[in-house]
Amino acid sequence: MRKTSSKYFYSISQLFTNIKTVIHNEALIIYRVSISDWTTTIIPTSFMLIGAFYVRLFSSIANPINNFSPIVVIKEFGFPRLLKILLYFTTFVMVANWHNQLNNKEEDLINKPHRPIPSGLITVEGAKYRTVAISIIHPIVGYFVGGFGSLFGALLWLGWIMLYMKFDIHSNALSKNLYTAFGSWIQLVTTYHLIVGTKLNINDWWGHEPSMFNLVIFFFFLTTIHIQDFGDQDGDMLVGRKPFPLLIGDTVCRSLTTPLLFISAILIGGSARCLLHYYNLLHVYKNYDIIENSQLSLFKTTIGNMPMKAKFIFIEKVIMVMIACICTRLFTHRCPKQDQFTYNICYGGLYVAVCFYYGMCINGVIEY
């Protein structure tokens, strides 16, 4: 009896150990397959929400609805929306990177050896199963977090990835940049509606208010995302790919990228002001008076000794400093390891700051 009982408990213990091992391994695989793109997917979209809720709840123009305290609003509305963003964009980046892994195994051996296949965590066969699984899971998650609108976005993203990989258009420099630029449009439209708490209609993909800002970000990625390719040139040469650094030359590409970054910054600032104007918030830039607004109620203009206007200007200055840092590093730190740092930390950090700024601009339309 005791032996039987002992075997039973041993079996249960072994089962839990096996489950724990599987969960740990899958978590490690998810981390390895997605980590290189967190700064352009999961982190910036989360900071967009933080920017919106910061201005709406804690700034001098704070205007919570129905007399909810900021803590209640964060608990009941902010935190659930953040979870939706994290869930959606974790699958968003995974579906792209799993497809990418299967099509770029040789390149990853050089450029991204930490990924599951080149690091030996999984086999190619295991990667295929996970690619199919995440391709099914992502649309389901899209519907779960945002209804049919987000489902459409998930299917659009999945279709774009398959088109991109199937026809090998990632070998072309312009289409390689276009891939990320179009993905950013899907990302921003979905995030906007997840943050403000409105239903995403199909027409909103091209006709909603922040479309001008989305178009500017589209331009930003279309003309500068090849910064990620400066550190990947050895792997790209191996597989015969011709991104812009190899197509037009490394030095020429770096020289052209520098002014394009500053042009993007100017366009981002201009489109943000248009967005503020649309939401009746342009007065934040223009004066320091207390203004009554029919939609957004009472607005104040100082946070301690710092006017709200200065908060927006401060973020703009941060963006410009980050761009200056990127441009400097493009010429002073020209080796694969440093180029990867420039892309992952500096360029990714720039996009995080831009998304935080975008969130600040759309704070006035958050619904509870």
N, C-alpha and C positions, 0 to 999 in steps of 0.2 A: 504493500500500500504506500509506504513511504517512498520506495523507489519510483513508483508510478507518479506520485505527486511531485517528486523531485524532477523527473523527466518532463512533466507538464510545465512546471515553472521555468525550467531551462529552455524549453521550446518557445514559451512566451517571451522570455528575455532575449533569446536569439532573434525572434521575429522583430522585436522593437529595435534591436541593434541593427538589423538589416535595413529596416525602414529608415532609421536615423542615417545610416551610411548612404542610402540612395538619395535622401533629401539633401544631405551635405554635398554629394557629388553633383547633383543637378543644379544646386545653388552655385557651386563653383563654375560649372559649365555656363550657366546664365551670365555670371559675372564676367567670365573670360570672353564670351562672345559679344558682349555689349559694352564693356567698359570704355573702349576707345572712342565711342560716340556719345557718351553721356553728356558731354559739354555742348553738344548741338541738338540734343533731344530732351532727355529727362530733366536735366538741371535748368536750362533756360525756360522751359514751359512752367516749371514749378516756381521760378522766380517771377514770371509774369503774373502769376496769381498773388505772390507775396507783395509785389509792387502795387497791384490793384487794391488789395485789402489793407495795406499799410496806409495809403493815402485816404481811403474811405473811412478807416476806423481810428487812426492814430495821428493824422496830420492836422494842420490848422483848419483844413476844410473838411474835417471828419463829419460824416453825416449818416450815422446808423439809422435804420428804419425801425419804426414801431417801438422806439425807446429801448431796443435791445442793448445790453451792455456789449462792449467789444469782445469780451470773453465768450459770451453766449453766441454771438455771431460767428466767431471763429470755430467754436465747438459744433454748432448746428449747421453752418453753411460752409465756412472756409475749409475745415479739415476734411469733410466728405468730398468736396470738390478737388482738394489736393490728392486724395487717394485715387479718385477717378483719373486725374492727370498722370499720376505715377503708374497706374495699372495700364492705361491706354498706351503711353509712350514707352513703357518697358516692352510691350509686345510689338509696338511700332518699330523700335530699333532692332528687336530680335528677328522679326520677319525679314528685314532688309539684310541683316548680317549673316543669317543662316544661308539665304540664297547666295549672298556674296561669297561665303566660305566655299561652297560647292563649286563655284566658278573661278575661284582664285587660289586654289590650294598651293600651287608652286610659288606664287607671289607672297603668300602669307608666311611661308618658310623664312623669307628674308625680312619682310616689312612688319609682320605681326606674329612673331613666333609664340606669343602668349595665348593665341586663340586655341580653341579646343582641338582642332585637327592637327596643326603643326606641333602642338605641345604634347600630343599623344594621349590626351584625356579621353577622346572618343575616336572611333573609326569613321571612315567615309560613309559606311552603311548606317552607322548610328546617327550621323549628321543628316542623312537623307530622311530618316524617320522623324527627326526633330523638326526638319524643315517643313514636312507635310503637316505635322501637328501644329506648329505655330502659325502656319498659313490658314488653318481652320480656326484656331483660337483667337487670332487677332480680330477678324470680323465679328465674332461672338462678343468679344470684349467691347468692340466699338458700339454694338447695339446695346449692350448692358449699360454703358456709361452715358450714352447720348442719344439713343433711339436710332431711327432710320437715317437721320442726317449723318451721324458719326459712323454708322454702318456703311453708308455710301462712301465716306472718306476712307475707311479701312479697305474697302474693295477697290477704290481708285488707287490707293497706295500699293496694294498687292498687285493689281494689274500693271501699274507702271514699273514695278520691280521686275515682274516676269517679262514684260516687253523689253526692258533694259538688258536683262540677262540673256534672254532667248536669242535676240538678234545681235548680241555682242556689240551693242552700240556704246558700251563703256570703253571701247578701244579708241573712240573718237574724242578728242579733247573738248570740243564744245558740248557734245551730248553728255559727257561725263559731268560737266558743270551744270548742265540743264537738269540732270537727274536730281541733284541736291536742291537746286533752286525750286523745282516743282514740288519736291517733297516738303520744302519749307512753307509753301503756300498751303498745302494740306494741313501741315502742323499748326500754323497760325490760325487758320479758320476754325479748326476743331477746338483749339485751346481757348480762343475767344469765347465761344459759346459754353464751354465747360466752366469758365470763370464767371461769366455774367449770369449763368443759370437760365438761359433761354434755349428753346428748341431750335435745333439747326435744320433749316429747310434747304432743299436742294438749290433754290435760287440764291441762297446766301453764299454759295461757293464763288460767285463772281459779282454779286450785286449788293453786298452788305457794306455798312459804313466804313470799316477800316480797310477797304480794298486797296486804297492808295498806299497805306503803310505796308500792306502785304506785298504790293507790287515793288516797292522800294527794297524790301528784304529779298524778294526774288532777284532783283538786279544785283544786290549786294553779293549773294551767293553765286549768281551766274558769272560775275566778273572777278571774284576773289577766292572762291572755294578751292581753287587749285593750289592754294597755300599748303593744303594737306599733301600735295604731290611732291613738294620739294624734298621731303625726307624719304620718299618712296621710289626714287628714280632707279635704284639698282634693281628692285623687284619688277618695276614696270618695263625696264629694258629686257629682263629675263623672259617675260611673257609677250613681248612685242607690242606693248601698249604705248600710245603716244599722247600723254597728257601735255598741257601747255609748256611745262618746263623743258620737256624733251623735244617738243614740236618747234618751238621758236627759240630755244636756248635758255639756259638757266639764268644768266645775268639779265638778258632782255626781259624775261618774264618777271623777275623780281622788280626791275625798273618800272615796268608797266603797272604792276600790282599796286605800287605805292600810291600814285595819284588816284587810282580807282578806289582805294580804301577811303581816302579823304572825300572824294566825290560822294561815296555812299553815306558817309557821316553827315554831309550837308543835306543830302536828300532825306535821310532819316529824321533830322531835326525839322526840316520843312514839312514833311508829311505828318509828324507828330503835332505840330502847331495846327495843321489843318484838322486833325482829329480832335484836338482840344477845342477848336472853334466850333466844330460840329456838335460837340457835347456841351456847348455853352460854358466852357471853362477857360477861354482865352483870356478872360479878365485876370486870371491868376498871374499871367505874365505882365499885364499892363499896369496894374495899380495895386495898392495895398489897402483898399477900402473893404468894408464889410458889405457884401452884395447879397440881395435877396434874389433867389432864382426859383422860378415856378416848378422846375423839375427836381432840383437838387437842394432846395431849401436854403438854409443859412450858411454862408461861406465866410470864414475868417481868413486872415492872410499872414499870420505869424506863428511859428513854432518856436517858442522861447524867444530868442533874439534873432532867429533866422526866418525871414519871410518865405512863404511857400514858393514864390517865384524863384528864389535862390536854390530851392531843392531841385527843381527841374534843371536849372542852369548848371548846378553842381554835377548832376548825372551826365549832362552833355559834355562837360569838361572832362569827366572821368573817361567817357567814350573817346574823346579826342586824344587824351594822354595814352590810352591803351592802343589806339591806332598808331600813334607816334612810336610807341614801344615796339609794336609789331614791325613797322617799317625799318626801324633801326636794327632789329634782330635779323631781318631778312638779309642784311648785308654784313653784319658783324658776327653772326653765328651760323656759318654755312657748312654744316655737316649733318648727316642724317639724324643723329640723336638730338641735336639742338633744333633742327627744323621740326622734328616731332613735338618738341616742347613748345615751339612757337605756335604750332597749330593747336595742339591739345589744350594748353594752358592759356596762352595769350589770345589766340583767335577765338577759341571756345569761350574764354572769359569775356571777350568783347561781345559775343552774341548773347551771353547771359545778361550783361549790362544793358544791351539794347532791349531785350525782352522785359527786363525789370522796368525800364523806361516806358515801354509800350503799355505794360500793366498800369503804371501810374496814370497814363493818359485815358484809359478806359474805365477808371474807377467809378465814374459817375453813373454808369449804366448797370452796375451790379444789382441783381434782383435777389430778394430773400423769399 
